[in-house]
Amino acid sequence: MLSNLTPKELKSRLDAGEKFTLLDVREPDEVAYCRLDGAVHMPMHSIPTRVAEIRQLLPVVVYCHHGIRSLQVCHYLEQYGLDYLYNLDGGIEEWAVSVDPALPRY
C-alpha cells in the first residue's frame, strides 16, 4: 500500500520510534550536496535492478528533491508487489523548509 507522508508526519513518526528505511533516489551530485541522515542511496535509474534488495528494507520512505521521482519509484515498486511504501511529500526540499531549516537547499 502506497501512502504519502509529509516531512512533519515522518519526523513525528521517527521521533515516536517507528522504523523506516529512508530511500534516496536522487542523483549522486544531489546526495553530495545534502541528504537525510541514515538514508540508503539508490539513484532512480538503478531501481529496476534492485527490487529484491528494496524488498528486504521495508517499510520504506522514498524521497527525492520534490517528491515527483520518488512517487514514480513507489508506483514502479508497487507493480512488483511491494507494500509498506511511503512517498515523502515535497521531498527533501519540503523537509528542509518544514523540519530542518539548517539543511542546504538547491
Secondary structure, 3 states (H helix, E strand, C coil): CEEEECHHHHHHHHHCCCCCEEEECCCHHHHHHCCCCCCEECCHHHHHHCHHHHHCCCCEEEECCCCHHHHHHHHHHHCCCCCCEEEECCHHHHHHHHCCCCCCCC
